[in-house]
Amino acid sequence: MPNTARWAATITLTATAVCGPLTGTALAATPSPNSLYAPSSLVLTMGHGEIKADAAPERAVTLTCAPTASGTHPAAASACAELRASGGDFNALPGRTEAMCTREYDPVVVTVDGVWQGKRVSYERTFSNECVKNAHGAAVFTF
């Protein structure tokens, strides 16, 4: 019986020594209140037509900007930087002045739905053609 008690004590001490540091790591990995962020996750769609109801989405991308830029958007980091600079205002996005677009009228509708810095957003805009769309908000609407 004393041998069994000795083995039990040895196993208990060994388990404490091996597993003890793991519990400290788990506690350290818990995010502090200062490291929390407001979610920013958007779905952008594009379709040909004058209004959303007429334009079936031909392309759609996802864009997540917090905690890091990611998603299926081809230029996620640049798009997130543009949105941060405009305060999330899609109408205030800078346009490319060097873009040379034709005056062809082939309307394109862009929609944005999701959450920007914790607030619900829904945006729709019709551009006269795809070139004009790509020139507005250089990275955001280029997909």
ROZAMI-320356 format. One record per atom (N, C-alpha, C, O, CB): residue in one letter; x, y, z. Coordinates in steps of 0.1 Angstrom, whole numbers, plus 2048, in hexadecimal, padded with zeros to 3 digits. Last residue first. Glycine has a CB too. Example, Ala and Ser with C-alpha at 12.3 -4.5 7.8 and 13.67 -1.06 7.14 Angstrom:
// residues 2
S8807EA847
S8897F5847
S88180084F
S88680B850
S88D7FA839
A8847C784E
A87B7D384E
A8847DF84E
A88E7DF855
A8717D385A
//
This chain:
// residues 143
F7809C25B8
F77F9B35BA
F7789AC5AF
F7779A05AF
F7799AF5C8
T7829DF5C4
T7899D75BA
T78A9C95BD
T7939C45C4
T7989DD5B7
F7789ED5D9
F76F9E85CF
F7769E15C3
F76F9DE5BA
F7679F35CA
V7909F25E8
V7849ED5EE
V77B9E65E4
V7779DB5E6
V77C9F75F6
A7A49FF5DA
A7A69F15DD
A7999EB5E2
A7979DF5DF
A7B09F05E8
A799A195D2
A7A3A125CA
A7A4A035CD
A7A59FB5C4
A7B0A185CB
G780A275D1
G784A1E5DC
G78EA145D6
G78BA085D5
G779A175E3
H77AA265AF
H775A2B5BC
H779A225C7
H776A165C6
H765A2D5BB
A783A1659A
A78AA2259D
A786A285AB
A78EA305B1
A788A2D592
N771A01598
N77F9FE59D
N787A0B5A0
N790A0A5A9
N7869F6592
K75BA1058F
K75AA0959C
K768A075A1
K76BA095AD
K7529FC59A
V764A18576
V762A22580
V761A1C58E
V765A22597
V754A2957C
C7669FE56A
C772A0656C
C770A11576
C779A1357E
C776A0C55E
E74B9F6569
E7549EF572
E7619F7574
E7679F757F
E7579E156D
N735A13569
N73BA07563
N745A0156D
N748A07577
N741A0A555
S727A2357A
S723A2356C
S729A18565
S723A1355B
S727A30566
F71CA14599
F726A1B591
F722A1A582
F71CA1057E
F734A15594
T708A155B5
T708A125A7
T713A1A5A0
T713A275A1
T6FAA145A0
R709A075D6
R70CA125CD
R70DA0D5BE
R712A025BC
R71AA195D0
E701A015F7
E6FF9FE5E9
E702A0A5E1
E6FFA155E4
E6F09F95E7
Y7069F3617
Y7099FE60D
Y7069F9600
Y7099ED5FD
Y718A0260F
S7049F0639
S6FE9EB62C
S7009F6622
S6FBA01625
S6EF9E762E
V7119E6659
V7119EE64D
V70A9E8641
V70B9DB63F
V7209F2649
R7119E767C
R70C9E1670
R70C9EB664
R7099F6666
R6FD9DC672
K72F9EA68E
K7239F068A
K71E9E967D
K7269E7674
K7249FF689
G7499E0694
G73E9DD69D
G7309E2699
G7269DF6A0
G7419E16AA
Q7589E867E
Q75B9ED68B
Q74F9EB695
Q74C9F469D
Q7609FB68B
W73F9DF669
W74B9E6669
W74D9EC677
W7459F467C
W74B9F265E
V72F9C365C
V7329CA668
V73F9D2666
V7499CC663
V7329C1675
G71A9C063F
G7229BA64A
G7239C3656
G71A9CB659
G7309B7645
D71C9C661C
D7149C3628
D71D9BD632
D7269B562F
D7089BA625
V71C9D85FF
V7249D460A
V71A9D2616
V7129DA619
V72F9DF60E
T71A9D75DC
T7139D75E9
T71D9D35F3
T7269CB5F1
T7079CD5E9
V7199E75BC
V7219E15C7
V71A9E25D4
V7149EC5D7
V72F9E95C8
V7109E459B
V70B9E65A9
V7159DF5B2
V7189D35B1
V6FD9E15AB
V7169F357D
V71B9E9586
V7169ED594
V7189F9598
V72A9E8585
P70B9FB55B
P70B9FD56A
P70F9F1572
P70C9E556E
P6FDA0156E
D719A07543
D7179F9546
D7179F7555
D7209F355B
D7229EF53F
Y720A1E52E
Y717A1C539
Y713A0D53A
Y70CA08532
Y70AA25537
E740A2D527
E736A22524
E72DA20530
E732A1F53C
E73EA15521
R754A3E529
R747A4352D
R73CA3952A
R730A3C52A
R744A50526
T772A2E537
T769A3352C
T75CA38531
T759A3653D
T767A27522
C78BA3A54D
C780A3254A
C778A3753E
C777A4453C
C777A30556
M7A8A3B55B
M7A2A4054F
M797A3654B
M79AA2B546
M7ADA42544
A7B6A4457A
A7ADA3B573
A7A7A41567
A7A2A4C568
A7A3A3557C
E7C2A5758A
E7C9A5357D
E7C1A49575
E7C5A4656A
E7D7A4D580
T7B4A595A1
T7B3A64597
T7B9A6058A
T7B6A66580
T7BAA7059D
R7A1A435B2
R7AEA445AB
R7ACA4F5A0
R7A4A4D598
R7B2A365A5
G791A4F5D0
G791A4A5C3
G79FA4B5BC
G7A7A535C1
G786A515BA
P78BA475F3
P792A4F5E8
P791A485DB
P791A3B5DA
P7A1A515EC
L76CA45603
L778A3E5FE
L77EA475F3
L777A4C5EA
L774A305F9
A754A5060C
A760A5860E
A76DA51609
A778A5760A
A762A5C61C
N741A3C609
N740A48600
N74DA51601
N74FA595F8
N734A50604
F748A2B61E
F74AA27610
F749A32606
F750A325FC
F740A1C60C
D756A3063B
D74DA37633
D750A33624
D75AA3861F
D74DA46635
G76AA2764C
G75FA1D649
G754A23640
G74AA1D63D
G759A18655
G77CA3B64E
G773A39659
G768A30656
G75EA3065D
G76EA4665E
S78FA3B63A
S782A43637
S778A42643
S76DA47642
S77BA3D62B
A7A3A2C645
A7A6A3A642
A799A4263F
A798A4E642
A7AFA3B635
R796A13645
R79AA19652
R79CA28650
R798A31658
R7A6A13658
L794A0E629
L788A10632
L78BA1663F
L783A1F644
L781A02634
E7AFA0D622
E7A6A1761C
E79AA19625
E796A25627
E7A2A1360E
A7B69F6631
A7BDA02634
A7B4A0E62E
A7B3A18635
A7CBA0262D
C7A69E2625
C7A49E6633
C7AA9F3637
C7A49FB63E
C7A99DB63C
A7B29E260B
A7A39E660D
A7A09EA61B
A7999F461E
A79A9DA609
S7CB9D9611
S7C99E760C
S7BB9EB60D
S7B99F7611
S7CD9E75FD
A7C59BF61B
A7CD9C9623
A7CB9D761E
A7C89E0626
A7DC9C5623
A7B79B3605
A7B19B5612
A7B89BF61A
A7B19C8620
A7B19A8619
A7B59AF5E8
A7BE9B95EE
A7B89BD5FC
A7B59C85FF
A7BF9C65E5
P7A199C5E2
P7AF99A5DD
P7B99A45E3
P7C59A15E2
P7AE99C5CE
H78D98D5FC
H7909995F4
H79F9995EF
H7A89955F7
H78E9A65FD
T78997960D
T78B9755FF
T78E9815F6
T7909805EA
T78096D5FA
G79C97F62C
G79097D624
G793979615
G79F977612
G787989624
S7AC99963F
S7AB98C639
S79E98B631
S797995630
S7AC981644
A7BF9AD655
A7B89AC648
A7B899E643
A7C2998642
A7BF9B663E
T7B89A6678
T7C19A866D
T7B99A7660
T7AE9A2660
T7CD99D66D
P7A29A5689
P7AE9AB68E
P7B89AE683
P7C19B7684
P7B49A3699
A7949B8671
A7989B867E
A7989A9683
A78E9A3681
A78F9C1687
C78B9B6656
C7959C0659
C79A9C0668
C7A49C766B
C7919CE656
T7809A263D
T7819A364B
T78D9AC64F
T7989AA64A
T782995652
L76D99D622
L7779A5627
L7769A7636
L76C9AC63B
L7779B3620
T763988606
T76298C614
T76F994618
T779992612
T76297F61D
V75298D5E7
V75E98B5EF
V75B98E5FD
V752995601
V76A9945E9
A7429845C9
A7419885D7
A74E9845DE
A75497A5DB
A7359805DE
R73398A5A9
R73F9875B1
R73C98B5C0
R7349955C2
R74B98F5AC
E71998D5A1
E722985598
E72F9815A0
E73597759D
E72698D58C
P6F99905AE
P7079905B1
P70F9875A8
P70D97B5A7
P70A98C5BF
A6E299F597
A6E699259E
A6F59935A1
A6FD996598
A6E2985596
A6D29BC597
A6E09B6595
A6E29AA59E
A6E49AB5AA
A6EA9C1598
D6BA9C559E
D6BC9C1590
D6C99BA58E
D6CB9B2584
D6BB9CD587
A6BD9CC5B9
A6B39C25B5
A6B49BD5A7
A6B19B15A4
A6A59C95B7
K6D19E05B8
K6D49D35BE
K6CA9C85B9
K6CD9BD5B7
K6D49D45CD
I6D09F1598
I6CD9F05A6
I6D09E15AB
I6D09D85A3
I6BF9F45A9
E6DB9ED57F
E6DA9FA584
E6D79FB593
E6DBA0459A
E6D0A0257C
G6F59D4577
G6E79D9578
G6E79E757E
G6F19EC583
G6DF9CF580
H70B9BB581
H7079C4577
H6F89C8578
H6F09BF578
H70B9BF569
G71A9B95A2
G7129B4597
G70E9BF58D
G70E9CA590
G7059AD59D
M72B9B05BF
M72B9B95B3
M7239B25A8
M7249A55A7
M7399BB5AE
T7309B25E3
T72B9AC5D7
T72B9B65CB
T72A9C25CD
T71D9A65D9
L7409AC601
L73E9B55F6
L73A9AD5EA
L73F9A35E7
L74B9BD5F3
V73C9A9623
V73A9A2617
V7379AC60C
V72E9B460D
V72F997618
L7529AE640
L7499B3635
L7489A962A
L7519A1627
L74D9C0630
S75A9B6660
S7599AB656
S74E9AE64C
S7439B1650
S75699D65D
S7669BE67C
S7659C566F
S7659BA665
S7709B6661
S7709D066D
P7619C169F
P7619B9693
P75F9C2687
P7579CB687
P7579AE693
A7769D26B6
A7699D16B0
A76A9CA6A2
A7739CC69B
A7639E06AD
Y78B9BF6CC
Y7899C86C1
Y77B9C76BC
Y7749BD6BE
Y7939C56B5
L7A09BB6E9
L7949B86E2
L7929C36D7
L7979CE6D8
L7879B86EB
S7B59C16FA
S7B89BB6ED
S7AC9B86E4
S7AD9B36D9
S7C09AF6EF
N7AA9C9712
N7B19D370A
N7B49CE6FC
N7B69D66F3
N7BD9D8710
P7A29B171F
P7989BB71A
P79E9C5710
P7979CA708
P7919C1725
S7B8997712
S7B49A171C
S7AA9AA716
S7A89AB70A
S7C19A9721
P7B2975709
P7B4983705
P7B098C711
P7A698A717
P7AC9866F8
T7C595A715
T7B8961716
T7BA970712
T7C2976719
T7B195F723
A7DF952717
A7DA95370A
A7CC95970A
A7C795E6FF
A7D9945703
A7E394F733
A7EA95A72C
A7E495C71E
A7E5967719
A7F995772B
L7D5937738
L7D094473D
L7D6950736
L7D095A734
L7D394474C
A7E592572A
A7D7927726
A7D293472B
A7CA93B724
A7CF91B72B
T7FC927739
T7FC92B72B
T7EE92E726
T7EC93771F
T803921722
G7F491C751
G7F992A751
G7F992F743
G7F593B741
G80692C757
T7F090274A
T7E590A74E
T7E891874E
T7E092174B
T7E090575C
L80A8F9744
L8008FA739
L7F490373D
L7EF90A735
L7FC8EC735
P8188F875C
P81B903753
P811904748
P80F90F743
P82990174D
G80A8DF766
G8098EC76D
G80C8F8763
G804901763
G8128ED779
C8118C875A
C8058CF755
C8048DC75B
C7FC8E5756
C7F98C6758
V82A8C0767
V8298C1758
V81D8C9754
V81E8D174A
V8278B2753
A8248C2782
A8308C977D
A82F8CA76D
A8348D4768
A83D8C1780
T80D8B3785
T80D8C1788
T8198C8782
T8178D377D
T80D8C3798
A81889A77D
A80D8A0775
A80C8AF778
A80A8B776F
A7FF899778
T82A896792
T82E897784
T82489E77B
T8288A6773
T83288977F
L8198957A8
L82389F7A7
L8288A1799
L82A8AC795
L82E89C7B1
T80A87E7A1
T80388B7A3
T80D8967A2
T80A8A079C
T7FC88B7B1
I81E86A7A0
I81686D794
I80F87B795
I80F88378C
I80C862791
T82686B7BB
T82F86D7B1
T8288727A4
T82C87B79D
T8388617AE
A80F8637C8
A8148707CB
A81E8747C0
A81E8807BC
A81C8707D9
A80C8497BE
A8018537BC
A8078617BE
A80386A7B7
A7F58507C5
W82383D7C8
W82183E7B9
W8178497B6
W8188507AD
W81D8317B3
R81E83E7E3
R82A8457DE
R8288477CF
R82C8527CA
R83683C7E1
A80782E7E5
A80683C7E9
A8128447E3
A81084F7DF
A80683D7F8
T8138157DD
T80881B7D5
T80782A7D8
T8058327CF
T7FB8147D7
N8258117F2
N82A8127E5
N8208197DC
N8238217D3
N82E8057DF
P81380D808
P81C819808
P82181C7FA
P8238277F6
P827818812
M8087F4800
M800800800
M80980D800
M8058167F9
M7F780080C
//
